[in-house]
């Protein structure tokens, strides 16, 4: 069974078909790209897969569990995590606290136990601190644990956002333009990080990206969207050399 099965997924906004008839099958361990011109519907698909939008048509499953129509909390608990094109960290919280927030769906104490500072509150907080620090070490951020997220360099903020997403213990990680705003050196480091996350965490990754060097460097397969519909799908090198794909990016 494939990890992710998307069948005929679509959404209509006021008569506009933002996404129509989208299909995708991801095997466990895939590193897959979703590309296309601006406005093609890529982030809309991420919003559908994470419950931000409810689909007008179609369905999708994760590990055989139907998730279409579920809310973001239910989908997060089922095993889908994401990052955003515009970094969304809690910038006035520490690096450590940002990662701990990603552990919220694994919290084992009640509100009352937290308010009264009962033993289970302290034991759970200790485990969350340990788990968060483990993730920070993976991304070489342990020395910045007490630093405010807003004071991190841009590249490290990207790493922190990925670490926080991994804290939710996902099966599928969605990365929305992770290389946006990065220089070539930072992009190369990010490529290494994404490969590492896939291999170290046995993770399945679906990413949106405009940097074709990154896409061709790490994605085994891609789907190209144009005006909310699939234009091409297949092996990355084949798709990127498809005349229709080149035309969609460059025009006539």
Secondary structure, DSSP 8 states (H G I E B T S, - for coil): --SEEEEEEEEEETTEEEEEEEEEEE-TT-EEEEEESTTSSHHHHHHHHTTSS--SEEEEEETTEE-TT--HHHHHHHTEEE--SS----TTSBHHHHHHHTTGGG--S-HHHHHTT-HHHHHHHHHHHHHHHHHHHHTT-GGGTTSBGGGS-HHHHHHHHHHHHHHT--SEEEEESTTTT--HHHHHHHHHHHHHHHHHTT-EEEEE-S-HHHHHHH-SEEEEEETTEEEEEEEHHHHHT-HHHHHHHH--
